[in-house]
Amino acid sequence: MFDFVPIDRYSDFFFHAMFLLCLFTFLHTMVLEGYETKVYSFNHVAAFVLLVVSLCYIGFRPISGVFIDMTTYLRIFERVKSIGLSSIDEDIGFYTYVFLCSKIMNAKGFFFVSACIYIIPLFIACRKWFPQYYYFAFLLLVGSFSFWAYGTNGIRNGMAGSLFILALSFNRNNNVLMLVFFGLAYLFHTSLLLPIVAFFLSYLVTDTKKYIGFWILAIFLSISMGKVWENLFASIGFGDDRLSSYLTAKSADGKFKSTGFRFDFLLYSAAPIILACYYKFKLGYKDIIYDRILHTYITVNAFWIMIIRANFSNRFAYLSWFFMALVVVYPLLKKTIWDRQFYKLGIVILCYYGFTYLMFFYYELAR
């Protein structure tokens, strides 16, 4: 479908297009107040266009090693298609899904359906939370630093993360569906156990300041005893044996070749926490759903900080980063808490995607 885009520039095209879209959205917020009928119309049309284009661009991408693990997933699909399932030791939901797909479609269909499972839950969740402004939340999720990588490379983890976000959207109004989608997220990738447990912990501990204290403590624990936590987490496992292999393997992921204590990514992780504190303590924003999302993010991110030196710490950073956009934008789309809030929403969108875009250029220069 997008044959006009060279395969070696397929990812680049996405990042450039997203920058132009975020810039256009910023200009949109500059000239309107946020309550006009044209804003709501723009919301519906732009969200639908972004959904369709992102689905097609990711779902119909060429099957190529350019996307790293995409060929691994191709081998899994072809093996299951030819010999079926023998025994499943991990991610039962994912392998059952592959088995069902292998019975009714080819590999191209499998990757498109996988893109649907990855992207459509994000769209549904944003529409449930923000009926008049869901485009802006959806744009931030699609523009997140980890979105492209986990839509084209870490596919299984990406689908699980999106199912987790969908589960969050049912909190308060349908706990049964929330539990169902939490269960599916875990069955697709057992690493989702950490954010799921952290979410339920947020019911028991409700004081944001305690979470922030734990997050700050995690920094000192990581600096002083980082190897201890890596060995501890590797020894106890994390849903399956992959944690141990991730922590002990040599990094092959270009985005995390520089190991050690990553202060740049620590600052990136801290930014939404600082912004959330501003929302809550300075502007007085109160929302129990937002608090649970925020507390889940802080808890999971703190565990990542403790093993930040690990070669594959990106696998664990993703467990908080994939829903970071919700921490950033949720209050701005639920209630007016700022003067000229719609304009400031545009600034937030531009700054948020700005990090993704800058990192894209950084890795372009590095390769």
C-alpha positions in Angstrom: 0.0 0.0 0.0 2.9 2.4 0.8 5.3 1.0 -1.9 6.4 4.6 -2.7 8.2 4.7 0.7 11.7 3.1 0.4 12.0 0.2 3.0 15.1 1.7 4.6 13.2 5.0 5.1 9.9 3.5 6.1 10.4 4.4 9.8 11.7 7.8 9.0 8.6 8.7 7.0 6.5 7.9 10.0 8.4 10.2 12.3 8.5 13.1 9.9 4.7 12.7 9.2 4.0 12.7 12.9 6.0 15.9 13.4 4.0 17.7 10.7 0.8 16.4 12.3 1.8 17.6 15.7 2.8 20.9 14.3 -0.5 21.3 12.5 -2.4 20.3 15.7 -0.4 23.0 17.6 -1.5 25.6 15.1 -5.0 24.4 15.5 -4.9 25.0 19.2 -3.4 28.5 18.7 -6.3 29.9 16.7 -9.2 28.3 18.7 -10.4 28.3 22.3 -11.3 24.6 22.5 -15.1 24.9 22.8 -16.1 25.6 19.3 -18.1 23.2 17.2 -15.3 23.1 14.6 -13.0 21.7 17.4 -15.3 18.8 18.0 -15.7 18.2 14.3 -11.9 18.3 13.9 -11.6 15.9 16.8 -13.8 13.2 15.2 -12.4 13.6 11.7 -8.7 13.8 12.7 -9.0 10.9 15.1 -10.5 8.7 12.4 -7.9 9.6 9.8 -5.1 9.0 12.3 -6.6 5.6 13.2 -7.0 4.5 9.6 -3.6 5.8 8.4 -1.6 4.4 11.3 -3.4 1.0 11.0 -2.6 0.8 7.3 0.9 2.1 7.6 1.9 -0.3 10.4 -0.4 -3.1 9.4 0.6 -3.3 5.8 4.3 -2.6 6.2 6.7 -4.8 4.2 7.7 -8.0 6.0 11.4 -7.3 6.5 14.3 -7.6 8.8 14.5 -3.8 8.8 11.9 -4.0 11.6 14.2 -6.4 13.5 11.9 -8.9 15.4 9.3 -8.8 12.6 11.0 -11.7 10.9 11.1 -13.6 14.2 7.3 -13.3 14.4 7.1 -14.4 10.8 9.0 -17.6 11.7 6.7 -18.2 14.7 3.6 -17.7 12.6 4.9 -20.0 9.8 6.0 -22.7 12.3 2.6 -22.7 14.0 0.9 -22.7 10.6 2.8 -25.8 9.5 3.0 -27.9 12.6 0.5 -26.3 15.0 1.1 -25.8 18.7 3.0 -28.4 20.7 3.5 -27.0 24.2 3.2 -23.5 25.4 5.3 -22.4 28.3 4.8 -18.7 28.2 2.4 -16.0 26.8 -0.5 -18.5 26.3 -2.8 -15.8 25.0 -0.4 -14.7 22.3 0.4 -18.2 21.0 -3.3 -19.1 21.0 -3.9 -15.9 19.0 -1.1 -16.9 16.5 -2.7 -20.4 16.2 -6.1 -19.0 15.4 -4.7 -16.6 12.9 -2.7 -19.3 11.2 -5.9 -21.2 10.5 -7.7 -18.4 8.6 -5.1 -16.0 7.1 -1.6 -15.6 5.7 1.3 -13.8 7.3 0.3 -10.4 5.9 -3.1 -10.8 7.4 -1.5 -11.8 10.7 0.6 -8.6 10.9 -2.4 -6.4 10.0 -4.6 -8.0 12.7 -1.7 -7.6 15.1 -1.6 -3.9 14.2 -5.4 -3.7 14.9 -4.9 -5.2 18.4 -2.1 -2.8 19.0 -3.8 0.5 17.8 -7.6 0.1 18.0 -7.7 -0.4 21.9 -5.8 2.9 22.2 -8.4 4.6 20.0 -11.3 3.0 22.0 -9.8 4.0 25.4 -9.2 7.6 24.3 -12.8 7.8 23.0 -14.2 6.5 26.2 -12.3 8.9 28.4 -12.4 12.0 26.3 -15.5 12.0 24.0 -15.0 15.5 22.6 -11.1 15.5 22.6 -10.0 11.9 22.1 -7.9 12.8 19.0 -5.4 14.7 21.2 -4.9 11.8 23.6 -4.7 9.3 20.7 -2.2 11.6 19.0 0.0 11.6 22.1 -0.1 7.8 22.4 0.8 7.3 18.7 3.5 10.0 19.1 5.0 8.3 22.2 8.7 7.5 22.1 8.1 3.7 22.3 5.0 3.5 20.0 6.7 2.8 16.7 9.2 0.3 18.1 6.5 -1.8 19.8 4.2 -1.7 16.8 6.8 -3.0 14.4 9.5 -4.8 16.5 8.3 -5.7 20.0 4.9 -6.7 18.7 3.8 -9.1 21.4 4.6 -6.6 24.2 3.0 -3.8 22.3 -0.3 -5.6 21.9 -0.3 -6.5 25.6 0.3 -2.9 26.6 -2.6 -1.7 24.5 -4.9 -4.3 26.1 -3.8 -3.0 29.5 -4.7 0.6 28.5 -8.1 -0.6 27.3 -8.6 -2.3 30.6 -7.8 1.0 32.4 -10.6 2.7 30.4 -13.2 0.3 32.0 -12.1 1.2 35.5 -15.1 2.5 37.6 -17.9 1.7 35.1 -17.2 -2.0 34.2 -14.8 -3.8 36.5 -15.6 -7.2 34.8 -14.4 -6.0 31.4 -11.4 -4.4 33.1 -10.4 -7.7 34.7 -10.9 -9.5 31.3 -8.6 -7.2 29.5 -6.1 -7.2 32.3 -6.1 -11.0 32.0 -5.7 -10.8 28.2 -2.8 -8.4 28.6 -1.0 -10.7 31.0 -1.7 -13.8 28.7 -0.2 -11.9 25.7 2.9 -10.9 27.6 3.5 -11.9 31.2 5.7 -8.8 31.9 2.4 -6.9 32.2 2.0 -8.5 35.6 4.0 -5.6 37.1 1.8 -2.7 35.9 -1.3 -4.8 36.7 -0.1 -5.4 40.3 0.9 -1.8 40.6 -2.6 -0.7 39.5 -4.3 -2.7 42.2 -1.8 -1.4 44.7 -3.1 2.1 43.9 -6.4 1.0 45.5 -4.6 0.4 48.8 -2.1 3.3 48.8 -3.7 6.5 47.7 -1.2 9.2 48.8 0.7 10.6 45.8 3.5 11.9 48.0 4.3 8.4 49.2 4.7 7.2 45.6 6.9 10.1 44.8 9.0 9.3 47.8 9.3 5.7 46.7 10.4 6.9 43.2 13.1 9.2 44.6 14.3 6.4 46.9 14.5 4.1 43.8 17.1 6.5 42.3 19.4 6.3 45.4 18.9 2.5 45.6 19.8 2.2 41.9 22.9 4.4 42.2 24.2 2.7 45.3 23.0 -0.9 44.8 22.1 -1.2 41.1 23.7 -4.6 40.6 22.1 -6.0 43.6 18.6 -5.3 42.2 19.5 -6.6 38.8 20.6 -9.9 40.3 17.7 -10.1 42.7 15.1 -9.5 40.0 16.9 -11.9 37.7 16.9 -14.6 40.3 13.2 -14.4 41.2 12.1 -14.1 37.6 9.3 -11.8 36.3 6.4 -13.8 35.1 8.8 -16.1 33.2 12.5 -16.8 32.6 13.0 -14.0 30.1 13.8 -11.5 32.8 17.0 -13.3 33.8 18.1 -13.6 30.1 17.4 -9.9 29.5 19.4 -8.8 32.5 22.4 -11.0 31.8 22.5 -10.8 28.0 24.7 -8.4 26.0 22.6 -5.6 24.5 21.8 -5.8 20.9 19.2 -3.1 20.9 20.5 0.0 19.2 18.4 2.3 21.3 20.1 1.2 24.5 23.7 0.5 23.4 24.8 3.0 26.0 24.4 1.2 29.3 25.0 2.6 32.8 22.8 5.0 34.7 20.9 6.8 32.0 20.2 10.3 33.4 18.7 11.4 30.1 16.0 8.7 30.3 15.5 9.4 34.0 14.7 13.1 33.2 12.3 11.9 30.5 10.6 9.6 33.0 10.5 12.4 35.6 8.9 15.0 33.3 5.3 13.6 33.5 5.6 13.1 37.3 6.6 16.8 37.7 3.7 17.8 35.4 1.3 15.7 37.4 2.5 17.3 40.7 1.8 20.7 39.1 -1.7 19.5 38.1 -2.5 18.1 41.5 -0.8 20.3 44.0 -0.6 23.6 42.2 -3.8 23.6 40.2 -5.8 21.4 42.6 -6.8 18.7 40.0 -8.6 15.8 41.6 -9.7 12.6 39.8 -9.5 9.1 41.3 -9.0 7.5 37.9 -6.1 9.8 37.1 -4.6 9.1 40.5 -4.6 5.4 39.8 -3.0 5.8 36.4 -0.4 8.2 37.9 0.4 5.9 40.8 0.7 2.9 38.6 3.1 4.8 36.3 5.3 6.0 39.3 5.5 2.5 40.8 6.4 0.7 37.6 8.9 3.4 36.6 10.6 3.2 40.0 11.2 -0.5 39.5 12.8 0.2 36.1 15.0 2.9 37.7 16.4 0.2 40.1 17.6 -1.9 37.1 18.3 1.1 34.8 21.9 -0.1 34.1 20.7 -3.5 32.7 21.5 -4.1 29.0 17.9 -4.6 28.1 16.4 -2.1 30.5 14.3 -0.7 27.6 12.1 -3.8 28.0 11.2 -2.6 31.5 11.1 1.1 30.7 8.4 0.3 28.2 6.2 -1.0 31.0 5.7 2.5 32.2 6.4 4.5 29.1 3.7 3.0 27.0 1.0 4.8 29.1 3.1 7.9 29.9 1.0 10.0 27.6 -2.1 9.5 29.8 -0.2 10.9 32.8 0.7 13.9 30.7 -2.6 14.7 29.0 -5.5 13.2 31.0 -6.3 16.3 33.2 -6.1 18.7 30.3 -8.8 16.8 28.4 -11.1 16.2 31.4 -11.4 19.6 33.1 -10.4 23.2 32.6 -7.6 23.9 35.1 -5.5 26.4 33.2 -5.9 29.7 31.5 -5.8 29.4 27.7 -5.7 25.6 28.3 -6.4 24.6 24.7 -3.4 26.6 23.5 -1.2 25.1 26.3 -2.5 21.6 25.3 -0.9 22.3 21.9 2.4 23.2 23.6 2.3 20.0 25.6 1.7 18.0 22.5 4.6 19.7 20.6 7.0 19.2 23.6 5.9 15.6 24.2 6.5 14.6 20.6 9.5 16.8 20.4 11.5 14.3 22.6 10.5 11.5 20.3 11.5 13.5 17.3 14.9 14.5 18.8 15.6 10.9 19.7 14.8 9.9 16.2 17.4 12.2 14.9 19.9 11.1 17.5 19.6 7.5 16.5 19.7 8.5 12.8 23.1 10.1 13.4 24.3 7.2 15.5 23.6 4.4 12.9 
